[in-house]
Amino acid sequence: MPHSAPNNYIELAFAINPSLHELYIGLLATEGVEYFQEEDDRLLAYLPEAEWNEKKEQAIVKHLHERLGSLPVYKATFIADRNWNAEWEANLQPIEISDRFLIVQQNKQITPKPGQIVIEINPKMSFGTGYHATTRLMLRQMEQLELKDKKMMDIGTGTGVLAIAARKLGNNLPILAFDNSSWSAENAIENVEQNNAEDIQIALLDAEEDLIVNLKTGYDLILANINKNVIDRILPAIRKYSPEATVLLSGILVYDEPWLKKLLKRLDYENVQTIYEDEWLSSLVLPLSRPTR
């Protein structure tokens, strides 16, 4: 989990069936909760103690109730500082994304399939370990794209896994990968170095505040594995300031697909391909025409 001093957290324990975990993770993510642990009969969600207050709790409760029609039993517990990273790493297992991609923890011995691309990740609780469906969906979409001569931007890079994958798929132009979490940015730098992925600029930037100035330099492909609320705010800026860029999206629940279709139509994007896993989707979209400024 992100480093803080002290590194104390609030644990929200939801008593729900495992079949509902992905749905709850998606809903809680839209309220800024980024760290989860799944157990047989409950979902544990964590957010920094400094972010937890009555207003935050009310917002989470309201959001879940509006989307689900009811609220499951949950318990909020203070969790004192401990070695989160060691606990997380102890349970990491290799993740086979496809016949093309395998994600493993750094320095773990494993025999990949012939021709399989191996990405070594030391996640440090950053998003993008391959354990989440949205990361897998993005990678499966990227496998099908010609990336060689594409100038790329990776918004909300997390572990840096998507930028690293682009390099391993043959991309040869500069990549800007950024996150608004210092913990994630530091972790992405380490993972880029571990995988010998050159010419990837990892930056600590905000997906909204710092986006436009970077878009103006021009991009061919933009990756955005974030969440519905942020996508709703940044996609119009991408359309305006990088009007010819292809955009690959995820972090969107299948229940929000009608919203996505309306947004794409309004911005004059064509939805080329959408793929699904569990409660999530990933869409590859192309601009239909160059917008007027």
Secondary structure, 3 states (H helix, E strand, C coil): CCCCCCCCEEEEEECCCHHHHHHHHHHHHCCCCCEEEECCCCEEEEEEHHHCCHHHHHHHHHHHHHHHCCCCCEEEEEECCCCHHHHHHHCCCCEECCCCEEEEECCCCCCCCCCCEEEEECCCCCCCCCCCHHHHHHHHHHHCCCCCCCCEEEECCCCCHHHHHHHHCCCCCCEEEEECCHHHHHHHHHHHHHCCCCCEEEEECCCCCCHHHHHCCCCCEEEEECCHHHHHHHHHHHHHHCCCCEEEEEEEEHHHHHHHHHHHHHCCEEEEEEEEECCEEEEEEEECCCCCC
